[in-house]
Amino acid sequence: MKKTLILATILAAGTAKAQQLLTPELLWKLGRVSAETITPDGKYAVYGVTNYNLTKNSSERNLYQIPLVGGKAEQLTHISGSESVVHIDPATGNLIYLHQGQLWLLEANTKNPKQLTAVDGGLSNVKFSPNGKYLLFSKEVPLKPVLSTDKYKDLDKSTAYIIDDLNYRHWDTWFDGKFSHVFYAPYANGVIGEPIDIMQNEPYFTPQQPFGGAEDMIWSPDSKQIIYVCKKKYGAAYAVSTNTDLYAYNLSTQKTSNLTEGRMGYDVAPTYSGDSRFLAWLSMAEDGYESDKNDLIVRDLGADQTYNLTKDWDETVLSYQWSEDGSCIWFTAAKGGSIHLFSIKLQKALEHVSAKQIEQVTTGDFDITGINGQRGNLLLLSKTDMNHAAELYTFDIKTRALKQLTHVNDDLNGTLAQSKVVGRTTKATDGKDLFSWVIYPPDFDPAKKYPTLLYCQGGPQSPLTQFYSFRWNMQLIAAQGYIILAPNRRGMPGHGVEWNQAISGDWGGQAIQDYLSAIDDLAKESYVDQDRLGAIGASYGGYSVYMLAGVHENRFKTFIAHDGLFDTRSWYGTTEELFFANKELGGAYWDKAATNAYTQFNPINYADKWHTPILIVQGGRDFRVGIEQGLGAFQLAQLKGIKSRLLYLPDENHWVLQPQNALVWQREFFNWLRETL
């Protein structure tokens, strides 16, 4: 009865109104909304919108403001490029923003932009001190002669690298001898004084790269200290560790102290409470484990006591923000198949740290993807679901009402047919409940049969929730006539810490069985064409596709793997963040304890069983999963006479960032499915 009602609802949703289907070209017309801040007077939310020009193969991000209570949006910047807010003067409302590495002023009364700085090499991660007298920023410092032209001045046409330690390349960039350091400098009326390198006594250390940003460098409320995140290791030691710490630099004494000595995993995202009494941050316990349980830590600075507010909570924190009055902390976390807003009352938590002090504040089939400020009873949030890209919402703390604030994509969304997204629970092979999202075509008719795709998530410990991707876009795939099955297999947050951690050292084990259980269960439905099943995925999802190619026993008719691990042995020898490989595979290929990762769980060892058509996508600048992985898989398929295609993107890293390359990706993706499914 319940299943019949769901299908009837899906059918009604698809036929109620004839609308256009989402295409790759329409997808790239959507504006990408991201919050900046709330103005000091509490009247406006300031945010950015990024739009893409496919013809020019470029993007532009402009700043906007909109009344926090709702109303008409106003565009603040119109310069070609990308702008981000640095400071809003509480007295005048003047906005200082960063554009092409320089500070610009937008006066509130005239709205005329004025360039303030012309710093050689530009600025990044800029923050004003609370007293307005200093700027905090990061800058690269050349320290080691790695390039041959640095070492041999007479050979100015040479292009060699001289390398004597690990971490010689990271993400998509080769190490060139430069280290990113934290600086501060006096500032007055657009004039920057002599910068001071607060890391000059520790030259070979750098704040975490490439993903650490302005959130990892903050001022103390009294402007007397700088708190920054750093992994103070170099070379091989850097490559095998996740042990970042919080460091406090005193401007008066010029001394640096480690605030998190003895905490062995990631310590990141420090923030002070509004009354300056507390310092909070996110912390992981285990060195070398990038997906360890992320806990919310608070230190009472006056009493010098530290509290783990989530130690007994069976989930992991994604992001957080202090409430305006400091009485509670808001945070986001995956729960089930969605990301939601949670709160923890600080005083009660300090008196008795317990999971009972944590309250889930929002519910529903959507993701809260950001907490962006609070004024009075209103929180500024970012929200998505599988049919809608991010928009900003306000959340009324008293009424618990979510209200859409920005409407950047409403007009286009209003013309698009929506997909029905339904949760489904399957029994896994070990008897545990396995949750999946099922995404149906907009015009779904349960009387028909549909080709169905198993979506394999990357990570391997990334949440699979109500995300909206501009590449792996569920609405777009479903609009082309496919059902998508997206299982929350072993390894994903939102189902307890044990479930989340179960995949480490077991990549080809229970998680792959979870995928097979989920697709076998859905394939029993009359509307699923069992002769037209495919599996798709990237990163660990690409690894999953390669594994499934050897063990699927004729379930699937086609595969698509993007930047996946094809041979764990060669991957260990070329990837850069070795802490990840050591934890997830269980060690190096010469370690007996890690034998399974290089034998039973190694896709290349199932080469004799490959026989299914496969599209392989590989980025040329992907140093996380190197080029040899995609080329090796393609070469195997070709030599075995399997229908196969290689989409090689020489200028892309682990992702696809350039608009025209992304459009090629999507066109080849659907071309392949039309040919093989």
URLINVEN-V389056 format. One record per pair of residues at least 4 apart in sequence whose C-alpha atoms are under 6 Angstrom apart, sorted by sequence separation. I is the first residue (numbers start at 0). J is the second residue. D is the distance in whole Angstrom. If there is no record, write none. Layout:
# URLINVEN-V389056
i:I j:J d:D
i:I j:J d:D
This chain:
# URLINVEN-V389056
i:11 j:15 d:6
i:52 j:56 d:6
i:66 j:70 d:6
i:88 j:92 d:5
i:97 j:101 d:5
i:106 j:110 d:5
i:127 j:131 d:6
i:147 j:151 d:6
i:148 j:152 d:5
i:168 j:172 d:6
i:186 j:190 d:6
i:207 j:211 d:5
i:218 j:222 d:6
i:232 j:236 d:6
i:233 j:237 d:5
i:249 j:253 d:5
i:271 j:275 d:6
i:299 j:303 d:5
i:321 j:325 d:6
i:333 j:337 d:6
i:334 j:338 d:6
i:348 j:352 d:5
i:373 j:377 d:6
i:383 j:387 d:6
i:395 j:399 d:5
i:408 j:412 d:6
i:409 j:413 d:6
i:426 j:430 d:6
i:427 j:431 d:5
i:468 j:472 d:5
i:477 j:481 d:5
i:497 j:501 d:6
i:502 j:506 d:6
i:507 j:511 d:6
i:515 j:519 d:6
i:518 j:522 d:6
i:536 j:540 d:4
i:537 j:541 d:4
i:543 j:547 d:6
i:547 j:551 d:5
i:570 j:574 d:6
i:577 j:581 d:6
i:579 j:583 d:6
i:580 j:584 d:6
i:581 j:585 d:5
i:595 j:599 d:5
i:596 j:600 d:5
i:597 j:601 d:5
i:621 j:625 d:6
i:627 j:631 d:6
i:637 j:641 d:6
i:651 j:655 d:6
i:664 j:668 d:6
i:666 j:670 d:6
i:667 j:671 d:6
i:672 j:676 d:5
i:38 j:43 d:5
i:52 j:57 d:5
i:87 j:92 d:6
i:88 j:93 d:5
i:97 j:102 d:5
i:105 j:110 d:6
i:128 j:133 d:5
i:144 j:149 d:5
i:168 j:173 d:4
i:186 j:191 d:5
i:219 j:224 d:5
i:232 j:237 d:5
i:249 j:254 d:6
i:272 j:277 d:5
i:299 j:304 d:5
i:322 j:327 d:5
i:333 j:338 d:4
i:373 j:378 d:4
i:383 j:388 d:6
i:395 j:400 d:5
i:426 j:431 d:6
i:477 j:482 d:6
i:522 j:527 d:6
i:536 j:541 d:5
i:581 j:586 d:4
i:595 j:600 d:6
i:596 j:601 d:6
i:636 j:641 d:5
i:37 j:43 d:6
i:51 j:57 d:6
i:52 j:58 d:6
i:87 j:93 d:6
i:96 j:102 d:6
i:105 j:111 d:6
i:127 j:133 d:6
i:144 j:150 d:5
i:168 j:174 d:5
i:185 j:191 d:6
i:218 j:224 d:6
i:248 j:254 d:6
i:271 j:277 d:6
i:298 j:304 d:6
i:322 j:328 d:6
i:332 j:338 d:5
i:372 j:378 d:6
i:383 j:389 d:5
i:394 j:400 d:6
i:426 j:432 d:5
i:427 j:433 d:6
i:655 j:661 d:6
i:37 j:44 d:4
i:51 j:58 d:4
i:65 j:72 d:4
i:87 j:94 d:5
i:96 j:103 d:5
i:105 j:112 d:5
i:127 j:134 d:5
i:148 j:155 d:5
i:167 j:174 d:5
i:185 j:192 d:5
i:218 j:225 d:5
i:248 j:255 d:4
i:271 j:278 d:5
i:298 j:305 d:4
i:321 j:328 d:5
i:332 j:339 d:6
i:372 j:379 d:5
i:382 j:389 d:5
i:394 j:401 d:5
i:425 j:432 d:6
i:426 j:433 d:6
i:492 j:499 d:5
i:522 j:529 d:6
i:586 j:593 d:5
i:619 j:626 d:6
i:37 j:45 d:6
i:50 j:58 d:6
i:64 j:72 d:6
i:95 j:103 d:6
i:104 j:112 d:6
i:126 j:134 d:6
i:184 j:192 d:6
i:217 j:225 d:6
i:247 j:255 d:5
i:270 j:278 d:6
i:283 j:291 d:6
i:297 j:305 d:6
i:320 j:328 d:6
i:331 j:339 d:5
i:371 j:379 d:5
i:382 j:390 d:6
i:393 j:401 d:6
i:425 j:433 d:5
i:490 j:498 d:6
i:491 j:499 d:5
i:585 j:593 d:5
i:36 j:45 d:5
i:50 j:59 d:5
i:64 j:73 d:5
i:86 j:95 d:5
i:95 j:104 d:5
i:104 j:113 d:5
i:126 j:135 d:5
i:184 j:193 d:6
i:217 j:226 d:5
i:247 j:256 d:5
i:270 j:279 d:5
i:283 j:292 d:6
i:297 j:306 d:5
i:320 j:329 d:5
i:331 j:340 d:5
i:371 j:380 d:6
i:381 j:390 d:6
i:393 j:402 d:5
i:424 j:433 d:5
i:489 j:498 d:6
i:490 j:499 d:4
i:35 j:45 d:5
i:49 j:59 d:5
i:63 j:73 d:5
i:85 j:95 d:6
i:94 j:104 d:6
i:103 j:113 d:5
i:125 j:135 d:5
i:184 j:194 d:4
i:216 j:226 d:6
i:246 j:256 d:6
i:269 j:279 d:6
i:283 j:293 d:5
i:296 j:306 d:6
i:319 j:329 d:6
i:330 j:340 d:6
i:331 j:341 d:6
i:370 j:380 d:5
i:381 j:391 d:5
i:392 j:402 d:5
i:424 j:434 d:5
i:490 j:500 d:6
i:35 j:46 d:5
i:49 j:60 d:4
i:63 j:74 d:4
i:85 j:96 d:5
i:94 j:105 d:5
i:103 j:114 d:4
i:125 j:136 d:4
i:183 j:194 d:6
i:216 j:227 d:4
i:246 j:257 d:5
i:269 j:280 d:4
i:282 j:293 d:6
i:296 j:307 d:5
i:319 j:330 d:4
i:330 j:341 d:5
i:369 j:380 d:5
i:380 j:391 d:6
i:381 j:392 d:6
i:392 j:403 d:4
i:423 j:434 d:6
i:490 j:501 d:6
i:34 j:46 d:4
i:48 j:60 d:5
i:63 j:75 d:5
i:84 j:96 d:4
i:93 j:105 d:6
i:103 j:115 d:5
i:124 j:136 d:5
i:147 j:159 d:5
i:183 j:195 d:5
i:215 j:227 d:5
i:230 j:242 d:6
i:246 j:258 d:6
i:268 j:280 d:5
i:282 j:294 d:5
i:296 j:308 d:6
i:318 j:330 d:5
i:329 j:341 d:6
i:369 j:381 d:5
i:380 j:392 d:5
i:392 j:404 d:5
i:423 j:435 d:5
i:490 j:502 d:5
i:584 j:596 d:5
i:617 j:629 d:5
i:33 j:46 d:6
i:48 j:61 d:6
i:62 j:75 d:5
i:83 j:96 d:5
i:93 j:106 d:5
i:102 j:115 d:5
i:123 j:136 d:6
i:147 j:160 d:6
i:182 j:195 d:5
i:215 j:228 d:5
i:230 j:243 d:4
i:245 j:258 d:5
i:267 j:280 d:6
i:281 j:294 d:6
i:295 j:308 d:6
i:318 j:331 d:5
i:329 j:342 d:5
i:343 j:356 d:6
i:368 j:381 d:5
i:379 j:392 d:6
i:380 j:393 d:6
i:391 j:404 d:5
i:422 j:435 d:6
i:489 j:502 d:6
i:33 j:47 d:5
i:47 j:61 d:5
i:62 j:76 d:5
i:83 j:97 d:5
i:93 j:107 d:5
i:102 j:116 d:5
i:123 j:137 d:6
i:146 j:160 d:5
i:182 j:196 d:5
i:229 j:243 d:5
i:245 j:259 d:6
i:267 j:281 d:5
i:281 j:295 d:5
i:295 j:309 d:6
i:317 j:331 d:5
i:328 j:342 d:6
i:343 j:357 d:5
i:367 j:381 d:6
i:368 j:382 d:6
i:379 j:393 d:5
i:391 j:405 d:5
i:422 j:436 d:5
i:32 j:47 d:6
i:47 j:62 d:4
i:61 j:76 d:5
i:82 j:97 d:6
i:92 j:107 d:6
i:101 j:116 d:6
i:145 j:160 d:6
i:182 j:197 d:6
i:229 j:244 d:6
i:244 j:259 d:6
i:266 j:281 d:6
i:294 j:309 d:6
i:317 j:332 d:5
i:328 j:343 d:5
i:342 j:357 d:6
i:367 j:382 d:5
i:378 j:393 d:5
i:390 j:405 d:6
i:421 j:436 d:6
i:32 j:48 d:5
i:46 j:62 d:6
i:82 j:98 d:5
i:145 j:161 d:5
i:181 j:197 d:6
i:228 j:244 d:6
i:266 j:282 d:4
i:280 j:296 d:5
i:316 j:332 d:5
i:327 j:343 d:5
i:342 j:358 d:5
i:366 j:382 d:6
i:377 j:393 d:6
i:378 j:394 d:5
i:421 j:437 d:5
i:544 j:560 d:6
i:31 j:48 d:5
i:46 j:63 d:5
i:228 j:245 d:5
i:265 j:282 d:6
i:279 j:296 d:5
i:327 j:344 d:4
i:341 j:358 d:5
i:366 j:383 d:5
i:377 j:394 d:5
i:420 j:437 d:6
i:30 j:48 d:6
i:31 j:49 d:5
i:45 j:63 d:6
i:227 j:245 d:6
i:265 j:283 d:5
i:279 j:297 d:4
i:327 j:345 d:5
i:341 j:359 d:4
i:365 j:383 d:6
i:377 j:395 d:5
i:420 j:438 d:5
i:30 j:49 d:6
i:45 j:64 d:4
i:227 j:246 d:5
i:264 j:283 d:5
i:278 j:297 d:6
i:326 j:345 d:6
i:341 j:360 d:5
i:365 j:384 d:5
i:376 j:395 d:6
i:419 j:438 d:6
i:541 j:560 d:4
i:30 j:50 d:5
i:44 j:64 d:5
i:101 j:121 d:6
i:226 j:246 d:5
i:264 j:284 d:5
i:278 j:298 d:5
i:340 j:360 d:5
i:376 j:396 d:5
i:419 j:439 d:5
i:541 j:561 d:5
i:44 j:65 d:5
i:59 j:80 d:5
i:60 j:81 d:4
i:61 j:82 d:6
i:100 j:121 d:4
i:226 j:247 d:5
i:242 j:263 d:5
i:263 j:284 d:6
i:264 j:285 d:5
i:277 j:298 d:5
i:340 j:361 d:5
i:418 j:439 d:6
i:489 j:510 d:5
i:542 j:563 d:5
i:43 j:65 d:5
i:59 j:81 d:6
i:100 j:122 d:5
i:206 j:228 d:6
i:207 j:229 d:6
i:225 j:247 d:6
i:242 j:264 d:4
i:243 j:265 d:5
i:244 j:266 d:5
i:263 j:285 d:6
i:264 j:286 d:4
i:277 j:299 d:5
i:293 j:315 d:5
i:339 j:361 d:6
i:418 j:440 d:6
i:488 j:510 d:6
i:533 j:555 d:5
i:541 j:563 d:4
i:542 j:564 d:5
i:43 j:66 d:4
i:44 j:67 d:5
i:206 j:229 d:4
i:225 j:248 d:5
i:241 j:264 d:5
i:242 j:265 d:5
i:243 j:266 d:5
i:263 j:286 d:5
i:277 j:300 d:6
i:292 j:315 d:5
i:293 j:316 d:5
i:418 j:441 d:5
i:532 j:555 d:5
i:533 j:556 d:6
i:535 j:558 d:6
i:537 j:560 d:6
i:42 j:66 d:6
i:43 j:67 d:5
i:224 j:248 d:5
i:241 j:265 d:6
i:276 j:300 d:6
i:417 j:441 d:5
i:532 j:556 d:6
i:533 j:557 d:5
i:534 j:558 d:5
i:535 j:559 d:5
i:536 j:560 d:5
i:537 j:561 d:4
i:538 j:562 d:5
i:42 j:67 d:6
i:180 j:205 d:6
i:224 j:249 d:5
i:416 j:441 d:6
i:488 j:513 d:6
i:531 j:556 d:6
i:533 j:558 d:6
i:535 j:560 d:6
i:537 j:562 d:6
i:538 j:563 d:4
i:179 j:205 d:5
i:224 j:250 d:6
i:537 j:563 d:6
i:178 j:205 d:6
i:204 j:231 d:5
i:223 j:250 d:6
i:337 j:365 d:6
i:338 j:366 d:4
i:339 j:367 d:5
i:337 j:366 d:5
i:338 j:367 d:6
i:462 j:491 d:5
i:568 j:597 d:6
i:612 j:641 d:6
i:614 j:643 d:6
i:616 j:645 d:6
i:619 j:648 d:6
i:145 j:175 d:6
i:451 j:481 d:6
i:454 j:484 d:6
i:460 j:490 d:5
i:461 j:491 d:6
i:462 j:492 d:5
i:567 j:597 d:6
i:612 j:642 d:5
i:613 j:643 d:5
i:614 j:644 d:5
i:615 j:645 d:5
i:616 j:646 d:5
i:617 j:647 d:5
i:618 j:648 d:5
i:619 j:649 d:4
i:620 j:650 d:6
i:145 j:176 d:5
i:450 j:481 d:5
i:451 j:482 d:5
i:452 j:483 d:5
i:453 j:484 d:5
i:454 j:485 d:5
i:460 j:491 d:5
i:610 j:641 d:6
i:612 j:643 d:6
i:616 j:647 d:6
i:618 j:649 d:6
i:619 j:650 d:6
i:620 j:651 d:5
i:621 j:652 d:4
i:144 j:176 d:6
i:451 j:483 d:6
i:619 j:651 d:6
i:620 j:652 d:4
i:621 j:653 d:5
i:143 j:176 d:4
i:618 j:651 d:5
i:142 j:176 d:6
i:567 j:601 d:6
i:618 j:652 d:5
i:141 j:176 d:6
i:142 j:177 d:6
i:566 j:601 d:6
i:141 j:177 d:4
i:140 j:177 d:5
i:440 j:477 d:4
i:565 j:602 d:6
i:566 j:603 d:5
i:139 j:177 d:6
i:140 j:178 d:5
i:439 j:477 d:6
i:440 j:478 d:5
i:565 j:603 d:6
i:139 j:178 d:5
i:139 j:179 d:4
i:440 j:480 d:5
i:138 j:179 d:5
i:138 j:180 d:6
i:312 j:354 d:5
i:137 j:180 d:6
i:311 j:354 d:5
i:439 j:482 d:5
i:137 j:181 d:5
i:242 j:286 d:6
i:308 j:352 d:6
i:438 j:482 d:6
i:137 j:182 d:6
i:241 j:286 d:5
i:438 j:483 d:5
i:136 j:182 d:5
i:240 j:286 d:6
i:241 j:287 d:5
i:437 j:483 d:6
i:135 j:182 d:6
i:240 j:287 d:5
i:437 j:484 d:5
i:135 j:183 d:4
i:436 j:484 d:6
i:134 j:183 d:5
i:436 j:485 d:5
i:574 j:623 d:5
i:39 j:89 d:5
i:134 j:184 d:5
i:323 j:373 d:6
i:435 j:485 d:5
i:133 j:184 d:5
i:435 j:486 d:4
i:133 j:185 d:4
i:273 j:325 d:6
i:435 j:487 d:5
i:132 j:185 d:6
i:133 j:186 d:5
i:215 j:268 d:5
i:272 j:325 d:6
i:434 j:487 d:6
i:132 j:186 d:5
i:214 j:268 d:6
i:557 j:611 d:6
i:559 j:613 d:6
i:561 j:615 d:6
i:557 j:612 d:5
i:558 j:613 d:5
i:559 j:614 d:5
i:560 j:615 d:5
i:561 j:616 d:4
i:562 j:617 d:5
i:546 j:602 d:5
i:549 j:605 d:5
i:557 j:613 d:6
i:545 j:602 d:6
i:549 j:608 d:5
i:549 j:609 d:5
i:548 j:609 d:6
i:565 j:628 d:5
i:564 j:628 d:6
i:166 j:234 d:5
i:165 j:234 d:5
i:164 j:234 d:5
i:165 j:235 d:5
i:166 j:238 d:6
i:115 j:189 d:5
i:448 j:526 d:4
i:449 j:527 d:5
i:450 j:528 d:5
i:388 j:467 d:5
i:447 j:526 d:6
i:448 j:527 d:5
i:449 j:528 d:5
i:504 j:583 d:5
i:385 j:465 d:5
i:448 j:528 d:5
i:452 j:532 d:6
i:455 j:535 d:6
i:457 j:537 d:6
i:459 j:539 d:5
i:503 j:583 d:5
i:504 j:584 d:5
i:384 j:465 d:5
i:385 j:466 d:6
i:445 j:526 d:5
i:450 j:531 d:5
i:451 j:532 d:5
i:452 j:533 d:5
i:453 j:534 d:5
i:454 j:535 d:5
i:455 j:536 d:5
i:457 j:538 d:5
i:458 j:539 d:6
i:504 j:585 d:5
i:384 j:466 d:6
i:385 j:467 d:5
i:450 j:532 d:6
i:452 j:534 d:5
i:454 j:536 d:6
i:457 j:539 d:4
i:457 j:540 d:5
i:456 j:540 d:5
i:455 j:540 d:4
i:427 j:513 d:6
i:386 j:474 d:6
i:124 j:213 d:5
i:427 j:516 d:6
i:129 j:222 d:6
i:507 j:600 d:5
i:128 j:222 d:6
i:366 j:465 d:5
i:365 j:465 d:5
i:337 j:464 d:4
i:336 j:464 d:5
i:337 j:465 d:6
i:531 j:676 d:6
i:335 j:493 d:5
i:333 j:492 d:6
i:334 j:493 d:4
i:335 j:494 d:6
i:333 j:493 d:4
i:314 j:495 d:5
i:313 j:495 d:5
i:314 j:496 d:6
i:313 j:496 d:6
i:287 j:578 d:5
i:41 j:374 d:6
i:69 j:404 d:6
i:238 j:576 d:5
i:239 j:577 d:5
i:240 j:578 d:5
i:238 j:577 d:5
i:239 j:578 d:4
i:32 j:389 d:6
i:32 j:390 d:6
i:20 j:415 d:6
i:18 j:414 d:6
i:19 j:415 d:5
i:20 j:416 d:6
i:18 j:415 d:5
i:19 j:416 d:6
i:18 j:416 d:5
i:169 j:575 d:6
i:9 j:419 d:6
i:13 j:441 d:5
i:13 j:442 d:4
i:10 j:443 d:6
i:10 j:444 d:6
i:171 j:620 d:5
i:171 j:621 d:6
i:171 j:622 d:6
i:170 j:622 d:5
i:170 j:623 d:6
i:21 j:475 d:5
i:21 j:478 d:6
i:20 j:478 d:6
i:171 j:652 d:6
i:56 j:658 d:5
i:56 j:659 d:6
i:53 j:658 d:6
i:53 j:659 d:6
